[in-house]
Amino acid sequence: MDHVYSVLKRFPSSVPSSTEWLTESKTVCSVSSHNTLAFTSSSDVQEPVGKITCFHVFVVDLNMPWEAHKVMTHSEEITCVEWDVGASKLLITDAVGQIQLWSMKSYLLNDWTMVASTSFPGEYILTGAWFHNGKKIGLNMEKKDSVQYLEKYVHVRFGPSVRQVGGKPSEGCIAVTSSGLVCVVILQSDETVITGTEILGLYRSRLKVVDLCYGKNGDFLVVTSDGLVQSSVHCFRIALKLNQDKCIITCHPFSSFYLKCHATAQSREKPPHTRVTHLNFVLREAADAVAVSVSGSAGSTIELWELREKPVRFHKMFHTPAVDTVTKTVGWQHHESATYTSPVMALCTPRLSIYDMSPPPSYIIAAYKDNVIKCFSRDLMNTLCCININAASHRRDDHGIKYQHLNATVSHMQLSWTSSVMVAIDSLSQIYLFRLAPVTEPSTPVSPSYTMTLLEHCLMTGTDWWDVLLSMRPGVIETICDKFTEIFNKQPPGMQQCFLSRFLSIKGSLYRCLNNGQHKAGDCHAQIMLNAVSAVMKGLLRPRDMSSHEKGPAETLSAVMGSREVISNLDKVLLHLETKEFSVEPLILQSLQQLTQWVADLTLYLMASLPQQVYNNMRFPGGGLISDAKSLNMLRELLVIFRMWGFISESCLPSYTKMTDNLDVLSLLFKLLTKTLLNHGSEPD
């Protein structure tokens, strides 16, 4: 575990006056699938001195943690913050029973709007979660060495939390309060909200610690504790169903257990542990294990309990010899424990695992009151690594003014979606980021094969890969990039077309990590833009009578451009095409002028940089497209489309500064691109 960075508040070294005070509060945070962090604060992060006036929710990009954007300001304590799977919405709950759902405007991190708000008066909400959409991709361990993505990665059978008519997953959230009340909020497609409540057990009871996870059949599994060590940890299974405009909540009691530390301490006069502080499922998408932390005056203990099948023994009078099947029941069994001399302040477990195996490898990370963070393995609960956060330091700003960073205990922690980094936030809303070792190889550096697996998983699922880049060694980035490209090129054409933009984004990010890779990164981003522009413009082409055509206008144009007889005259290409099929409304064409200008500028840029690239071996960002035959053909096709559209509306054509008035720039660019394509693989003339 390596400490990457800290974002600390600056407090003046002088003693605060009577009108100013420092306060510590319970803070919570959440890491999204796009590596953005949402966290709470009892004061504005821009203020030099922490005053509690109200409670705030901020979001930051983990790549730029110094730029915090405010989502909302609230008068009550915020108890839970959760991102949705798309990293565009936030679930925010408070201590008086209010649930708010916030969404980004136009996917901007600094612009938020509230889409729904529901109140359950008098309820202290302990935890909450978004509905599962039923989509889960895992690594097939039997074919983990296969180069085909469709064989290597499989869709794991997982049911959505709530189904609409036709089986479509619903969007919404579930929350559990301190009185044992289950609260459900369902977002309808018409922006209306359906709510529902139900009691967990037969009667209301006081709860102190709660956690929940997703079941494979679409239900939720909830573990609860009243905070007392001598009490049992209760489990419930919650099923949700949408019946017209009503939400039906069904709660069933599940197997429960008593903590082992209490059973072994019954003979003592004074038990070492007095309260249960944290309950965490080891995986948010698996209900097979729970980590429980208990603390007291003598320190703390973390117990790992696993859900296992046990055979049921019957009396011989009930035994039927003809039946060979063995009756089994499911129950909790203590696996391992880990003790320490300081109380637990925060407990962290992964959200998901990319491995489709049981049990999947995972970490259990605990933060203690003495600012020690320990990372345990799930197998034996042995300590893999340990780090001490010492935030008490003195620094000077740019003006030489001395500031002091105060000590504060860690309040909440979360792992990224690939478990490559861990984010901790303390009671003063100060952020700490740590890099983790591979979960499959805890004692070794990150191997290229493990990095390849994570990058391919990000490619298939759409998860952000910034945390994977952070854990990579600089010396293997170029090797990984070449291997990543080689495997992607072996995929079927349909698979390549589906994931091309995301593949180029990952590849460009890898090249940006290299000192000499900036021009290659520019090539990737230029290719992404060119593909997007080409897809938009070809998508506007519609045949007048689809029944009488085997191919559309875009396919016909590609066939002409790819024929053996390469035509270098732009006007001669038009003779092989049906002009009527390229007709588009003039108003639409006028709105595309900026895109046509970008394509023309890119073509001029490539042709102008060609002599420098060939004879002087100079490299320019985006200039590598001149060596890609597909990109050259794509540019030629777009120039043909521009010539067709110019007959309809000249306002859509790109503008140039010409040396002579009679110069046909489109024809000249088409001719130069064709010559470059004919000399592809050899030295151009």
VENVEN-V371435 format. One record per pair of residues at least 12 apart in sequence whose ideal C-beta (glycine too) atoms are under 7 Angstrom apart, sorted by the first residue. I is the first residue (numbers start at 0). J is the second residue. D is the distance in whole Angstrom. If there is no record, write none. Layout:
i=I j=J d=D
i=I j=J d=D
//
This chain:
i=0 j=374 d=6
i=0 j=384 d=4
i=0 j=386 d=5
i=0 j=433 d=5
i=0 j=435 d=6
i=1 j=433 d=6
i=1 j=434 d=4
i=2 j=386 d=6
i=2 j=431 d=7
i=2 j=433 d=6
i=3 j=432 d=5
i=3 j=433 d=6
i=3 j=434 d=5
i=3 j=469 d=7
i=4 j=432 d=5
i=5 j=390 d=7
i=5 j=429 d=7
i=5 j=430 d=7
i=5 j=431 d=5
i=6 j=64 d=5
i=6 j=65 d=6
i=6 j=429 d=6
i=6 j=430 d=4
i=7 j=390 d=6
i=7 j=404 d=5
i=7 j=429 d=5
i=8 j=49 d=7
i=8 j=427 d=6
i=8 j=429 d=6
i=9 j=47 d=6
i=9 j=402 d=4
i=10 j=47 d=7
i=10 j=48 d=6
i=10 j=402 d=7
i=10 j=403 d=6
i=10 j=405 d=6
i=11 j=47 d=7
i=11 j=402 d=7
i=12 j=401 d=5
i=12 j=402 d=7
i=12 j=403 d=5
i=15 j=48 d=6
i=19 j=48 d=5
i=19 j=50 d=7
i=20 j=50 d=7
i=21 j=48 d=7
i=21 j=49 d=5
i=22 j=41 d=6
i=22 j=49 d=6
i=22 j=51 d=5
i=23 j=407 d=6
i=23 j=426 d=4
i=23 j=427 d=6
i=24 j=41 d=4
i=24 j=51 d=7
i=24 j=426 d=6
i=25 j=410 d=6
i=26 j=38 d=6
i=26 j=39 d=5
i=26 j=40 d=7
i=26 j=410 d=4
i=26 j=411 d=6
i=26 j=424 d=5
i=26 j=426 d=6
i=26 j=428 d=5
i=27 j=39 d=5
i=27 j=77 d=7
i=27 j=78 d=7
i=27 j=79 d=6
i=27 j=80 d=5
i=27 j=411 d=5
i=28 j=80 d=7
i=28 j=411 d=5
i=28 j=413 d=6
i=28 j=422 d=6
i=28 j=424 d=5
i=29 j=80 d=5
i=29 j=81 d=5
i=29 j=82 d=5
i=29 j=413 d=6
i=30 j=413 d=5
i=30 j=415 d=5
i=30 j=422 d=6
i=31 j=82 d=4
i=31 j=86 d=4
i=32 j=84 d=6
i=32 j=86 d=5
i=32 j=416 d=5
i=32 j=462 d=5
i=32 j=463 d=6
i=33 j=86 d=4
i=33 j=463 d=4
i=34 j=61 d=5
i=34 j=415 d=6
i=34 j=463 d=5
i=34 j=465 d=5
i=34 j=466 d=6
i=35 j=58 d=6
i=35 j=59 d=7
i=35 j=60 d=6
i=35 j=61 d=7
i=35 j=86 d=6
i=35 j=108 d=7
i=36 j=58 d=7
i=36 j=59 d=5
i=36 j=61 d=6
i=36 j=422 d=6
i=37 j=56 d=6
i=37 j=58 d=5
i=37 j=80 d=5
i=37 j=82 d=6
i=37 j=89 d=6
i=38 j=57 d=6
i=38 j=424 d=5
i=38 j=428 d=6
i=39 j=54 d=6
i=39 j=55 d=7
i=39 j=56 d=6
i=39 j=77 d=5
i=39 j=80 d=6
i=40 j=55 d=5
i=40 j=57 d=6
i=40 j=428 d=4
i=41 j=54 d=6
i=43 j=55 d=6
i=44 j=57 d=6
i=44 j=67 d=5
i=44 j=428 d=6
i=49 j=427 d=6
i=53 j=72 d=5
i=53 j=73 d=6
i=53 j=74 d=6
i=54 j=73 d=5
i=54 j=75 d=7
i=54 j=76 d=6
i=54 j=77 d=5
i=55 j=69 d=6
i=55 j=72 d=5
i=56 j=70 d=4
i=56 j=71 d=5
i=56 j=77 d=6
i=56 j=80 d=6
i=56 j=91 d=6
i=57 j=69 d=6
i=57 j=70 d=7
i=58 j=70 d=6
i=58 j=108 d=6
i=60 j=108 d=7
i=61 j=432 d=7
i=61 j=465 d=7
i=62 j=465 d=6
i=64 j=430 d=6
i=68 j=108 d=6
i=68 j=109 d=4
i=70 j=89 d=6
i=70 j=101 d=6
i=70 j=111 d=5
i=71 j=91 d=7
i=71 j=101 d=7
i=73 j=93 d=6
i=75 j=93 d=4
i=75 j=94 d=5
i=75 j=95 d=5
i=76 j=93 d=6
i=76 j=94 d=4
i=77 j=91 d=6
i=77 j=93 d=5
i=78 j=92 d=5
i=78 j=93 d=6
i=78 j=94 d=6
i=78 j=124 d=5
i=78 j=125 d=7
i=79 j=92 d=4
i=79 j=124 d=6
i=79 j=126 d=6
i=79 j=127 d=5
i=81 j=127 d=6
i=81 j=128 d=6
i=81 j=129 d=6
i=83 j=129 d=5
i=84 j=129 d=7
i=84 j=132 d=6
i=87 j=102 d=6
i=87 j=103 d=5
i=87 j=106 d=6
i=88 j=100 d=6
i=88 j=101 d=7
i=88 j=102 d=5
i=89 j=101 d=5
i=90 j=127 d=5
i=90 j=129 d=6
i=90 j=172 d=5
i=92 j=124 d=4
i=92 j=127 d=5
i=92 j=174 d=6
i=93 j=124 d=7
i=94 j=123 d=5
i=96 j=118 d=6
i=96 j=119 d=4
i=96 j=120 d=5
i=96 j=121 d=6
i=96 j=122 d=4
i=96 j=124 d=6
i=96 j=176 d=7
i=97 j=116 d=7
i=97 j=118 d=5
i=98 j=117 d=5
i=98 j=172 d=7
i=98 j=174 d=6
i=98 j=182 d=7
i=98 j=184 d=6
i=99 j=113 d=6
i=99 j=116 d=5
i=100 j=114 d=5
i=100 j=115 d=4
i=100 j=172 d=7
i=101 j=113 d=5
i=101 j=114 d=7
i=102 j=114 d=5
i=115 j=184 d=7
i=115 j=186 d=6
i=115 j=192 d=5
i=117 j=184 d=5
i=117 j=192 d=6
i=117 j=194 d=5
i=119 j=176 d=7
i=119 j=182 d=5
i=119 j=196 d=7
i=122 j=176 d=4
i=122 j=178 d=6
i=122 j=180 d=6
i=123 j=176 d=6
i=123 j=177 d=4
i=124 j=174 d=5
i=124 j=176 d=5
i=125 j=175 d=6
i=125 j=176 d=6
i=125 j=177 d=6
i=125 j=206 d=6
i=125 j=209 d=4
i=126 j=174 d=7
i=126 j=175 d=6
i=126 j=209 d=5
i=126 j=210 d=6
i=126 j=211 d=6
i=127 j=172 d=6
i=127 j=173 d=7
i=127 j=174 d=4
i=128 j=172 d=6
i=128 j=173 d=6
i=128 j=211 d=6
i=129 j=172 d=5
i=130 j=159 d=7
i=130 j=160 d=4
i=130 j=161 d=6
i=130 j=168 d=7
i=130 j=169 d=6
i=130 j=170 d=6
i=130 j=171 d=5
i=130 j=172 d=7
i=131 j=157 d=7
i=131 j=159 d=6
i=131 j=160 d=5
i=131 j=213 d=5
i=132 j=159 d=6
i=132 j=168 d=5
i=133 j=157 d=5
i=133 j=158 d=6
i=133 j=159 d=4
i=133 j=168 d=5
i=135 j=155 d=4
i=135 j=157 d=4
i=135 j=284 d=7
i=136 j=152 d=5
i=136 j=154 d=6
i=136 j=155 d=7
i=136 j=459 d=5
i=136 j=460 d=5
i=137 j=153 d=6
i=137 j=155 d=5
i=137 j=353 d=6
i=137 j=354 d=7
i=137 j=355 d=3
i=138 j=151 d=7
i=138 j=152 d=6
i=138 j=353 d=5
i=138 j=354 d=5
i=138 j=355 d=6
i=138 j=452 d=7
i=138 j=456 d=7
i=139 j=151 d=6
i=139 j=152 d=7
i=139 j=153 d=5
i=139 j=355 d=6
i=140 j=354 d=7
i=140 j=355 d=6
i=140 j=356 d=5
i=146 j=486 d=5
i=146 j=489 d=5
i=147 j=490 d=7
i=148 j=455 d=7
i=148 j=459 d=6
i=148 j=490 d=6
i=148 j=494 d=6
i=149 j=494 d=7
i=152 j=459 d=5
i=153 j=355 d=7
i=155 j=355 d=6
i=156 j=215 d=7
i=157 j=215 d=6
i=158 j=215 d=7
i=158 j=216 d=5
i=158 j=217 d=3
i=159 j=217 d=6
i=160 j=217 d=5
i=160 j=239 d=6
i=161 j=185 d=6
i=161 j=239 d=5
i=161 j=241 d=5
i=162 j=241 d=7
i=163 j=241 d=6
i=169 j=185 d=6
i=169 j=241 d=6
i=170 j=186 d=5
i=171 j=183 d=7
i=171 j=184 d=5
i=171 j=185 d=4
i=171 j=186 d=5
i=172 j=184 d=5
i=173 j=219 d=6
i=175 j=209 d=5
i=175 j=211 d=7
i=175 j=221 d=6
i=177 j=205 d=7
i=177 j=206 d=5
i=178 j=203 d=5
i=178 j=205 d=7
i=179 j=198 d=6
i=179 j=199 d=4
i=179 j=200 d=6
i=179 j=203 d=5
i=179 j=204 d=5
i=179 j=206 d=6
i=180 j=196 d=6
i=180 j=198 d=6
i=181 j=196 d=7
i=181 j=197 d=5
i=181 j=199 d=6
i=181 j=237 d=6
i=181 j=248 d=6
i=181 j=250 d=6
i=182 j=196 d=6
i=183 j=195 d=4
i=183 j=239 d=6
i=183 j=246 d=5
i=183 j=248 d=6
i=185 j=241 d=6
i=185 j=246 d=6
i=193 j=244 d=6
i=193 j=246 d=5
i=194 j=246 d=7
i=195 j=246 d=3
i=195 j=248 d=5
i=197 j=248 d=4
i=197 j=250 d=6
i=199 j=221 d=7
i=199 j=223 d=7
i=199 j=235 d=5
i=199 j=250 d=5
i=200 j=252 d=7
i=204 j=225 d=7
i=205 j=225 d=6
i=206 j=223 d=5
i=206 j=225 d=6
i=207 j=224 d=6
i=207 j=225 d=5
i=207 j=226 d=3
i=207 j=275 d=7
i=208 j=224 d=5
i=208 j=226 d=6
i=208 j=275 d=6
i=208 j=276 d=7
i=208 j=277 d=6
i=208 j=278 d=5
i=209 j=221 d=7
i=209 j=223 d=5
i=209 j=278 d=7
i=210 j=222 d=6
i=210 j=278 d=4
i=210 j=279 d=5
i=210 j=280 d=6
i=212 j=280 d=4
i=212 j=283 d=5
i=212 j=284 d=7
i=212 j=285 d=7
i=212 j=286 d=5
i=213 j=283 d=6
i=213 j=284 d=5
i=214 j=286 d=6
i=218 j=236 d=6
i=218 j=237 d=6
i=218 j=238 d=4
i=219 j=237 d=4
i=220 j=234 d=7
i=220 j=236 d=6
i=220 j=253 d=7
i=220 j=286 d=4
i=221 j=234 d=7
i=221 j=235 d=5
i=221 j=237 d=6
i=222 j=234 d=5
i=222 j=278 d=5
i=222 j=289 d=6
i=224 j=275 d=5
i=224 j=278 d=6
i=226 j=274 d=5
i=226 j=275 d=5
i=227 j=274 d=7
i=228 j=258 d=6
i=228 j=260 d=7
i=228 j=261 d=5
i=228 j=270 d=7
i=228 j=272 d=5
i=228 j=273 d=6
i=228 j=274 d=7
i=228 j=275 d=6
i=228 j=293 d=5
i=229 j=261 d=5
i=231 j=255 d=5
i=231 j=256 d=6
i=231 j=257 d=5
i=232 j=255 d=6
i=232 j=256 d=6
i=232 j=258 d=7
i=232 j=291 d=7
i=233 j=255 d=5
i=234 j=253 d=4
i=234 j=254 d=6
i=234 j=255 d=6
i=235 j=250 d=5
i=235 j=251 d=7
i=235 j=252 d=6
i=235 j=253 d=6
i=236 j=251 d=5
i=236 j=253 d=5
i=237 j=250 d=5
i=254 j=329 d=6
i=254 j=330 d=5
i=254 j=331 d=6
i=256 j=304 d=6
i=256 j=331 d=4
i=258 j=291 d=6
i=258 j=293 d=6
i=258 j=302 d=6
i=259 j=302 d=6
i=259 j=333 d=5
i=259 j=336 d=7
i=260 j=272 d=6
i=260 j=293 d=6
i=260 j=300 d=5
i=260 j=302 d=7
i=270 j=295 d=7
i=271 j=295 d=5
i=271 j=297 d=4
i=271 j=298 d=7
i=272 j=293 d=4
i=272 j=294 d=6
i=272 j=295 d=4
i=272 j=299 d=7
i=272 j=300 d=6
i=273 j=295 d=4
i=274 j=293 d=7
i=274 j=294 d=6
i=274 j=295 d=7
i=275 j=291 d=6
i=275 j=293 d=5
i=276 j=292 d=5
i=276 j=293 d=7
i=276 j=294 d=5
i=276 j=343 d=5
i=277 j=292 d=4
i=277 j=343 d=6
i=277 j=346 d=4
i=278 j=291 d=6
i=279 j=346 d=5
i=279 j=348 d=5
i=280 j=348 d=7
i=281 j=348 d=5
i=281 j=361 d=6
i=281 j=363 d=7
i=281 j=377 d=6
i=282 j=348 d=7
i=282 j=349 d=6
i=282 j=351 d=6
i=282 j=352 d=6
i=282 j=359 d=7
i=282 j=361 d=6
i=283 j=350 d=4
i=283 j=351 d=6
i=284 j=351 d=5
i=286 j=306 d=6
i=287 j=305 d=6
i=287 j=306 d=5
i=287 j=357 d=7
i=287 j=358 d=6
i=288 j=303 d=6
i=288 j=304 d=7
i=288 j=305 d=5
i=288 j=306 d=7
i=288 j=358 d=7
i=289 j=304 d=5
i=290 j=303 d=6
i=290 j=346 d=6
i=290 j=348 d=6
i=290 j=363 d=5
i=291 j=304 d=7
i=292 j=343 d=4
i=292 j=346 d=5
i=292 j=365 d=7
i=294 j=342 d=4
i=294 j=343 d=5
i=298 j=338 d=6
i=298 j=339 d=6
i=298 j=340 d=4
i=298 j=341 d=6
i=298 j=342 d=7
i=299 j=339 d=6
i=299 j=341 d=7
i=299 j=342 d=5
i=299 j=343 d=5
i=300 j=336 d=6
i=300 j=338 d=5
i=301 j=336 d=7
i=301 j=337 d=5
i=301 j=343 d=7
i=301 j=363 d=7
i=301 j=365 d=6
i=302 j=333 d=6
i=302 j=336 d=5
i=303 j=334 d=4
i=303 j=335 d=5
i=303 j=377 d=7
i=303 j=380 d=6
i=304 j=331 d=5
i=304 j=332 d=7
i=304 j=333 d=6
i=304 j=334 d=6
i=305 j=332 d=6
i=305 j=334 d=5
i=306 j=329 d=6
i=306 j=331 d=6
i=307 j=330 d=7
i=307 j=332 d=5
i=308 j=327 d=5
i=308 j=329 d=6
i=309 j=327 d=6
i=309 j=328 d=6
i=309 j=330 d=6
i=310 j=325 d=5
i=310 j=327 d=5
i=311 j=326 d=5
i=311 j=327 d=6
i=311 j=328 d=5
i=335 j=379 d=6
i=335 j=380 d=4
i=336 j=380 d=6
i=337 j=375 d=6
i=337 j=380 d=4
i=339 j=367 d=6
i=341 j=367 d=4
i=341 j=368 d=5
i=341 j=369 d=4
i=341 j=371 d=7
i=342 j=367 d=7
i=342 j=368 d=5
i=343 j=365 d=5
i=343 j=367 d=6
i=344 j=366 d=5
i=344 j=367 d=6
i=344 j=368 d=5
i=344 j=408 d=5
i=344 j=409 d=5
i=344 j=410 d=7
i=345 j=366 d=4
i=345 j=409 d=5
i=345 j=410 d=6
i=345 j=411 d=5
i=345 j=412 d=5
i=346 j=365 d=5
i=347 j=364 d=4
i=347 j=412 d=4
i=347 j=413 d=6
i=347 j=414 d=6
i=347 j=421 d=7
i=348 j=361 d=7
i=348 j=363 d=6
i=349 j=361 d=5
i=349 j=362 d=7
i=349 j=414 d=5
i=349 j=418 d=5
i=350 j=414 d=7
i=350 j=416 d=6
i=351 j=416 d=7
i=353 j=456 d=5
i=358 j=377 d=7
i=360 j=377 d=7
i=360 j=438 d=5
i=360 j=439 d=6
i=361 j=377 d=5
i=361 j=438 d=6
i=362 j=374 d=6
i=362 j=418 d=7
i=362 j=435 d=7
i=362 j=438 d=6
i=363 j=375 d=4
i=363 j=377 d=6
i=364 j=412 d=6
i=364 j=421 d=6
i=366 j=409 d=4
i=366 j=412 d=6
i=366 j=423 d=6
i=368 j=408 d=6
i=370 j=387 d=6
i=370 j=388 d=4
i=370 j=389 d=7
i=370 j=408 d=7
i=371 j=385 d=6
i=371 j=387 d=5
i=372 j=386 d=5
i=372 j=388 d=7
i=372 j=423 d=7
i=373 j=385 d=5
i=376 j=441 d=6
i=383 j=441 d=5
i=388 j=409 d=7
i=388 j=431 d=6
i=390 j=404 d=5
i=390 j=406 d=5
i=390 j=407 d=7
i=390 j=429 d=7
i=391 j=404 d=7
i=391 j=405 d=7
i=391 j=406 d=5
i=392 j=404 d=5
i=405 j=427 d=7
i=407 j=425 d=4
i=407 j=426 d=5
i=407 j=427 d=4
i=407 j=429 d=6
i=408 j=425 d=6
i=408 j=426 d=6
i=409 j=423 d=5
i=409 j=425 d=5
i=410 j=424 d=6
i=410 j=425 d=6
i=410 j=426 d=5
i=411 j=424 d=5
i=415 j=466 d=4
i=416 j=462 d=5
i=417 j=453 d=5
i=417 j=462 d=7
i=417 j=466 d=6
i=417 j=467 d=6
i=418 j=435 d=6
i=418 j=438 d=6
i=419 j=435 d=6
i=419 j=453 d=7
i=419 j=466 d=4
i=419 j=467 d=5
i=419 j=469 d=7
i=419 j=470 d=4
i=420 j=432 d=6
i=420 j=433 d=6
i=420 j=434 d=6
i=420 j=435 d=6
i=420 j=466 d=4
i=420 j=469 d=6
i=421 j=433 d=5
i=421 j=435 d=6
i=434 j=469 d=6
i=434 j=470 d=5
i=437 j=449 d=5
i=444 j=472 d=6
i=445 j=470 d=5
i=445 j=471 d=6
i=445 j=472 d=6
i=447 j=475 d=5
i=447 j=478 d=6
i=447 j=479 d=5
i=450 j=467 d=6
i=450 j=471 d=6
i=450 j=479 d=6
i=451 j=479 d=6
i=451 j=482 d=6
i=451 j=483 d=6
i=453 j=467 d=5
i=454 j=467 d=6
i=454 j=483 d=6
i=454 j=505 d=6
i=457 j=505 d=7
i=458 j=498 d=6
i=458 j=501 d=6
i=458 j=502 d=6
i=458 j=505 d=6
i=464 j=505 d=6
i=464 j=508 d=7
i=468 j=508 d=6
i=468 j=512 d=6
i=473 j=512 d=7
i=476 j=509 d=6
i=476 j=512 d=5
i=476 j=513 d=6
i=477 j=513 d=6
i=479 j=509 d=7
i=480 j=506 d=6
i=480 j=509 d=4
i=480 j=510 d=7
i=483 j=506 d=7
i=484 j=506 d=7
i=487 j=502 d=5
i=499 j=530 d=7
i=500 j=527 d=5
i=500 j=530 d=6
i=503 j=523 d=5
i=503 j=526 d=5
i=503 j=527 d=5
i=504 j=527 d=7
i=506 j=523 d=5
i=507 j=520 d=4
i=507 j=523 d=3
i=507 j=524 d=5
i=510 j=523 d=7
i=517 j=620 d=6
i=518 j=618 d=4
i=518 j=619 d=6
i=518 j=620 d=5
i=518 j=622 d=7
i=518 j=623 d=7
i=519 j=623 d=7
i=521 j=620 d=2
i=521 j=621 d=5
i=522 j=621 d=6
i=522 j=623 d=4
i=522 j=624 d=6
i=525 j=601 d=7
i=525 j=621 d=4
i=525 j=624 d=6
i=526 j=624 d=6
i=526 j=630 d=7
i=529 j=601 d=7
i=529 j=630 d=6
i=529 j=633 d=6
i=532 j=594 d=5
i=532 j=597 d=7
i=532 j=598 d=6
i=533 j=633 d=5
i=533 j=637 d=6
i=536 j=637 d=6
i=536 j=640 d=6
i=537 j=553 d=4
i=539 j=583 d=5
i=539 j=587 d=7
i=540 j=552 d=4
i=540 j=553 d=5
i=540 j=580 d=7
i=540 j=581 d=6
i=542 j=580 d=5
i=543 j=579 d=6
i=543 j=580 d=6
i=552 j=580 d=4
i=552 j=581 d=6
i=555 j=576 d=7
i=556 j=576 d=6
i=556 j=636 d=5
i=556 j=639 d=6
i=557 j=636 d=7
i=559 j=572 d=6
i=559 j=575 d=5
i=559 j=576 d=7
i=560 j=632 d=5
i=560 j=635 d=6
i=560 j=636 d=5
i=561 j=632 d=7
i=565 j=673 d=6
i=565 j=677 d=6
i=567 j=670 d=5
i=567 j=673 d=4
i=567 j=674 d=7
i=569 j=638 d=7
i=569 j=639 d=7
i=569 j=642 d=6
i=569 j=665 d=6
i=569 j=666 d=5
i=569 j=669 d=4
i=572 j=639 d=5
i=573 j=642 d=7
i=578 j=643 d=6
i=581 j=640 d=7
i=581 j=643 d=4
i=582 j=647 d=6
i=583 j=644 d=6
i=583 j=647 d=7
i=585 j=647 d=6
i=585 j=648 d=4
i=588 j=644 d=5
i=588 j=647 d=6
i=588 j=648 d=5
i=588 j=651 d=4
i=589 j=648 d=6
i=589 j=650 d=5
i=589 j=651 d=6
i=591 j=651 d=6
i=592 j=650 d=7
i=592 j=651 d=5
i=595 j=641 d=6
i=595 j=651 d=6
i=595 j=652 d=7
i=595 j=653 d=5
i=596 j=653 d=4
i=596 j=654 d=7
i=598 j=634 d=7
i=598 j=637 d=5
i=599 j=653 d=4
i=602 j=634 d=5
i=602 j=668 d=5
i=602 j=672 d=7
i=604 j=621 d=7
i=605 j=622 d=6
i=605 j=624 d=6
i=605 j=625 d=5
i=606 j=671 d=5
i=608 j=622 d=5
i=609 j=625 d=6
i=609 j=675 d=7
i=609 j=683 d=7
i=612 j=625 d=7
i=613 j=682 d=7
i=613 j=683 d=6
i=625 j=675 d=6
i=628 j=676 d=6
i=628 j=679 d=5
i=631 j=672 d=6
i=631 j=675 d=6
i=631 j=676 d=5
i=632 j=676 d=7
i=634 j=672 d=6
i=635 j=669 d=6
i=635 j=672 d=5
i=635 j=673 d=7
i=638 j=665 d=6
i=638 j=668 d=6
i=638 j=669 d=5
i=641 j=665 d=6
i=642 j=665 d=6
//
